């Protein structure tokens, strides 16, 4: 798992956001999730994948949202959204610990993106690290690097790649 120091080295100190511990407790985050958000943080922006600068079409990052799921009401914590879809948000299911990608538009959709918040942060970190590496890599080294990255991420969170049309499967299909 990426550390706060690694995150700030890659993104810049002003481009990694942490949550105040009191806010994490107030929102009812598990200790593991509070550790990730309060000690490691999330990047403000990862090209295509993630932004904290979400549009007006949905809830803001770090707000609690009640949702009905399977006949039950649960609360999710909005984390941010993909950069190319203003109605979608990454949300942390506070009861189950999953990170869910949810659309907040006329036809709501949801899918589990990662099994844990730590997995999401690691995926974002590694994807950004990949982008930085590929800037300097020879063309013949790009595909092998991406293949190794997918192998690592798949071992870390197999569920994220379980279906060919899952979020992470499609992301890596697009970038090759």
C-alpha positions as CSV (number, residue, x, y, z in Angstrom):
1,X,0.0,0.0,0.0
2,X,1.3,3.4,-0.9
3,X,2.3,5.6,2.0
4,X,1.5,9.3,2.5
5,X,5.1,10.1,1.7
6,X,5.0,8.1,-1.6
7,X,1.7,9.8,-2.5
8,X,3.0,13.3,-1.9
9,X,6.3,12.5,-3.8
10,X,4.3,11.4,-6.8
11,X,1.4,13.9,-6.8
12,X,2.9,16.8,-4.7
13,X,2.1,17.7,-1.1
14,X,-0.7,20.1,-2.1
15,X,-2.3,17.5,-4.4
16,X,-3.0,14.8,-1.7
17,X,-5.9,15.4,0.6
18,X,-6.4,13.8,4.0
19,X,-9.5,13.7,6.1
20,X,-9.5,15.0,9.7
21,X,-9.6,12.1,12.2
22,X,-12.6,13.7,14.0
23,X,-14.6,13.8,10.7
24,X,-13.7,10.2,10.0
25,X,-15.0,9.2,13.5
26,X,-18.1,11.3,13.0
27,X,-18.9,9.6,9.7
28,X,-18.4,6.2,11.3
29,X,-15.5,5.0,9.2
30,X,-13.8,1.7,10.2
31,X,-10.3,2.0,11.6
32,X,-8.8,0.6,8.4
33,X,-10.7,3.2,6.2
34,X,-9.9,6.0,8.6
35,X,-6.3,5.1,8.5
36,X,-6.3,5.3,4.7
37,X,-8.2,8.6,4.5
38,X,-6.5,10.3,7.5
39,X,-3.0,9.1,7.2
40,X,-2.4,8.2,3.5
41,X,-4.9,10.4,1.7
42,X,-6.3,10.5,-1.8
43,X,-5.0,12.4,-4.8
44,X,-6.8,15.4,-6.0
45,X,-6.6,14.3,-9.6
46,X,-5.5,11.2,-11.6
47,X,-6.0,11.7,-15.3
48,X,-9.3,10.1,-16.5
49,X,-9.7,8.0,-13.3
50,X,-10.3,10.3,-10.4
51,X,-10.9,13.9,-9.2
52,X,-12.0,15.6,-6.1
53,X,-13.1,18.5,-8.2
54,X,-16.5,17.0,-9.0
55,X,-19.2,18.8,-11.0
56,X,-22.5,20.1,-9.6
57,X,-24.5,17.0,-10.8
58,X,-23.9,14.9,-7.7
59,X,-22.7,15.0,-4.1
60,X,-19.4,16.5,-3.1
61,X,-16.4,14.5,-1.9
62,X,-16.4,13.4,1.8
63,X,-20.2,13.8,2.2
64,X,-22.4,11.0,3.6
65,X,-25.3,10.0,1.4
66,X,-28.1,7.6,2.4
67,X,-28.9,5.0,-0.3
68,X,-31.3,2.1,-0.6
69,X,-29.6,-1.2,-1.4
70,X,-31.4,-4.5,-1.5
71,X,-34.4,-3.2,0.4
72,X,-32.1,-1.7,3.1
73,X,-30.9,1.8,3.7
74,X,-27.2,2.2,4.1
75,X,-24.8,5.2,4.1
76,X,-22.0,5.8,1.7
77,X,-19.2,8.3,1.8
78,X,-18.5,10.0,-1.4
79,X,-14.8,9.9,-2.3
80,X,-14.6,11.7,-5.6
81,X,-15.5,10.9,-9.2
82,X,-14.1,9.9,-12.6
83,X,-12.8,12.9,-14.5
84,X,-14.9,12.3,-17.6
85,X,-18.4,11.6,-16.1
86,X,-19.8,14.4,-13.9
87,X,-22.7,12.2,-12.6
88,X,-20.5,9.3,-11.4
89,X,-18.9,9.1,-7.9
90,X,-16.6,6.7,-6.2
91,X,-18.3,5.9,-2.9
92,X,-17.3,4.0,0.2
93,X,-19.9,1.6,1.5
94,X,-19.5,2.2,5.2
95,X,-21.1,-1.1,6.2
96,X,-19.4,-3.5,3.7
97,X,-16.1,-1.6,3.1
98,X,-16.4,-1.8,-0.7
99,X,-15.7,1.1,-3.0
100,X,-18.6,1.4,-5.4
101,X,-18.8,3.5,-8.6
102,X,-22.3,5.0,-8.6
103,X,-24.0,7.2,-11.2
104,X,-26.2,9.9,-9.7
105,X,-28.2,10.5,-12.9
106,X,-31.7,9.7,-14.2
107,X,-30.9,6.0,-14.4
108,X,-28.7,5.2,-11.3
109,X,-26.2,2.4,-11.8
110,X,-23.7,1.0,-9.4
111,X,-20.8,-1.5,-9.5
112,X,-18.2,-2.5,-7.0
113,X,-14.9,-1.0,-8.2
114,X,-12.6,-2.3,-5.4
115,X,-13.0,-4.5,-2.4
116,X,-11.5,-1.9,-0.1
117,X,-10.6,1.7,0.1
118,X,-6.9,0.8,0.5
119,X,-7.2,-1.1,-2.8
120,X,-8.7,2.0,-4.6
121,X,-5.9,4.3,-3.3
122,X,-3.3,1.7,-4.3
123,X,-4.8,1.4,-7.8
124,X,-4.9,5.2,-8.3
125,X,-1.3,5.5,-7.0
126,X,0.0,2.7,-9.3
127,X,-1.9,4.0,-12.3
128,X,-0.4,7.4,-11.9
129,X,3.0,5.9,-11.3
130,X,2.5,4.0,-14.6
131,X,1.7,7.2,-16.4
132,X,4.9,8.8,-15.1
133,X,7.0,5.8,-16.0
134,X,5.6,5.5,-19.5
135,X,6.6,9.2,-20.2
136,X,10.2,8.0,-20.1
137,X,9.8,4.4,-21.3
138,X,10.8,3.1,-24.7
139,X,7.8,2.0,-26.8
140,X,8.7,-1.6,-26.5
141,X,8.8,-1.4,-22.7
142,X,5.3,0.1,-22.3
143,X,3.1,-3.0,-22.8
144,X,5.2,-5.2,-20.5
145,X,5.1,-2.6,-17.7
146,X,1.4,-2.3,-18.0
147,X,1.0,-6.2,-18.0
148,X,3.1,-6.4,-14.8
149,X,1.0,-3.7,-13.2
150,X,-2.3,-5.5,-14.1
151,X,-0.8,-8.7,-12.7
152,X,0.1,-7.0,-9.4
153,X,-3.3,-5.2,-9.1
154,X,-5.2,-8.4,-10.0
155,X,-3.4,-10.3,-7.3
156,X,-4.2,-7.5,-4.8
157,X,-7.9,-7.2,-5.7
158,X,-9.1,-10.0,-8.0
159,X,-12.7,-8.8,-7.7
160,X,-11.7,-5.6,-9.5
161,X,-11.0,-7.6,-12.6
162,X,-13.5,-10.4,-12.2
163,X,-15.6,-9.4,-15.2
164,X,-14.3,-8.2,-18.6
165,X,-16.7,-5.2,-18.4
166,X,-15.7,-4.2,-14.8
167,X,-14.4,-0.7,-14.3
168,X,-10.7,-1.7,-13.9
169,X,-10.9,-4.2,-16.7
170,X,-12.2,-1.5,-19.1
171,X,-9.7,1.0,-17.9
172,X,-6.7,-1.2,-18.7
173,X,-8.3,-2.4,-21.9
174,X,-8.5,1.3,-23.0
175,X,-4.9,2.1,-22.1
176,X,-3.5,-1.1,-23.4
